[in-house]
C-alpha cells in the first residue's frame, strides 16, 4: 500500500511516501511505521488516517494491499 505523509508527519517520517506490504490492520500499519522511529510513532498518535479518501474509525480494519493511506497530522489555522 502507498502511505503518504503530510506536514509534520512527513517531517517525522523523513519522507512523503512509503510503500508498505499488506494487508495490515490500521493498528498494524501504524505499529510498523513507528518501529524504530519513536518520533514518528509519537506523531502518529495524533494523526487522522484516511484510506482511499475516507477517514478510518475502526483501527482493526484490514487495509488491502492496493490501498492509498494518507497520514494527516492536526492542522492549525483557518
N, C-alpha and C positions, 0 to 999 in steps of 0.2 A: 504494500500500500504506500501511497505517497503521503508523507506528513509534511505539511507546510507550516512553518513557524513565522509569526509576525511580531514586530516591535520588540519588547523586552524578552519575549520567548526566543526570538531569533538570536538576540544577543547572548542569552544564557546557553543556547544550543551551539552557538558558534557557526550557524548556517541557517539558511532559509528553507532548505528542502532536504529531506532524508527519506530513503526508501527502506521500509521495514517489511520483512516477510510475514505473511499472515496465514491463516486467520488468527486473530487475537481478540480478546475482550478489550474494552476500553481500559479497564484496570490493568490488564496485562500489557497493553501498549504503553501506558504511562509508566509502569514499572520498568519496562525495557528501555524506554527513552531516558529515564532517570538513573539507570545503572551507571555507576562510575562518573556521574555528572551531578554532584549534590546541589549545585546552584540551579541547574535546570529542574531537578526534582522538586526543589522548593517553589520555583516559579510555576510549575505545572499544577500545584495545589490551588492556585488562584485563577487558572485559565478556564475559559469556555472551550469545549471541544465540539467542533462541527464535523459531521460525517456526510459527505455528499451534499453539503449545503444546509443540513438541518442539525439543530442542537441535540446532543445526546443527553438524555435524562437518566438512563439506566447504565451504570458503569459496568454491569456484567454483560451488556450487549456485545455479541460477537460481530466483529467487523470483517467483511470479506476482503480477500486479497486485493481486489481492484478498487478498494475504497480510496477516496481523497479525504484526508483528515486535515482540518485547519485547527491550529492551536492559537487561540486568541487570548492574550492577557487582558486584564481590565484596562480600559482606556479612560483618560481624564480629558476634560474639555467639553466643549459644547458647540 
